[in-house]
């Protein structure tokens, strides 16, 4: 491995680890106000939907809300499949199947 | 139930709290099993990441080392792009720091459930925090309704994601030139699909659904105007403020949930 590349990778690893560890460990030391702790309960749903929405509604970067957006159609299929079967793997497989079909058709 | 899920009676489940972890192996396997949707969704991304690394002139060892040590998809994609563009090492390292700031929030969100553990456990758990393991573990901890989250479950989740991420990255570096980028077939849809399937069981009341819609739209707008992954942080903070505001306007039908930080069990099997 090239020395510069090793340093870059090591630096990236340290920087990334710092973001992961800081508040996980500090959460133990600090007594946060109750209102703040209650607000933490909304972070999971908010963060997950912040990952989902742009990936589905702006798959190439630009907002693309259209019946021709394969990611949007596949997302709706996944929602329906998960709702009906309560099985996440089935939901993913249905969505993936639809998107591959749409790729062939469109 | 979802967002107010921490109102557990605060009793320790045998094998879920305590130093010995009698149910350790079972928890570990449960973590691996629940990570399956994200193992599927990891494949196209890690493969594409390895391919991109090869195109940027990284050796297979360098690709593997980056996946194994950094273990953060977005940071690696951006890092590799910057390496290919000849950016300075400091710039590349700084961009990793910025793009991963969302892990601060994820660590903070996990900490009430894990703060009962010794610090050395937290140091180990922290390495495995990625969007995927966070999504799986926080869902489990909320659903369990126990103030003490199970760390072995998190390790199970991390183990399977980590092995797939590193090995498929190297495979992408080795075979990418032949196979091509799997994402061009729309396989990158596996990522939002996996997150959709994990968030849906958490949408049990209208407030959860409102937070989902508002933070999703906020993310969509914020992504247009902010660089990197800033939109994830903005949307998550905004979404939790909206959640609290909704509580003020429409108090929960049941008594407000206690914050999960305090273990109300009073001396369980610690």
Interface residues (C-beta under 8 A of the other chain):
Chain A: X1 X2 X4 X5 X6 X7 X8 X9 X10 X11 X12 X13 X14 X15 X16 X17 X18 X19 X20 X21 X22 X23 X24 X25 X26 X27 X28 X32 X34 X35 X37 X38 X39 X40 X41 X42 X43 X44 X45 X46 X47 X48 X49 X50 X51 X52 X53 X54 X55 X56 X57 X58 X59 X63 X70 X71 X74 X75 X78 X79 X82 X83 X86 X88 X89 X91 X92 X95 X96 X99 X100 X102 X103
Chain B: X2 X3 X4 X5 X6 X36 X37 X40 X41 X58 X59 X61 X62 X65 X66 X69 X70 X71 X72 X75 X76 X79 X83 X89 X90 X92 X93 X94 X96 X97 X100 X101 X102 X103 X104 X105 X106 X107 X108 X109 X110 X111 X112 X114 X115 X119 X122 X123 X125 X126 X127 X129 X131 X134 X135 X138 X139 X142 X185 X186 X187 X188 X189 X190 X191 X192 X193 X194 X195 X196 X197 X198 X199 X200 X201 X202 X203 X208 X211 X212 X213 X215 X216 X217 X218 X219 X220 X223 X224 X231 X232 X235 X236 X237 X238 X239 X240 X241 X242 X243 X244 X247 X256 X257 X259 X260 X261
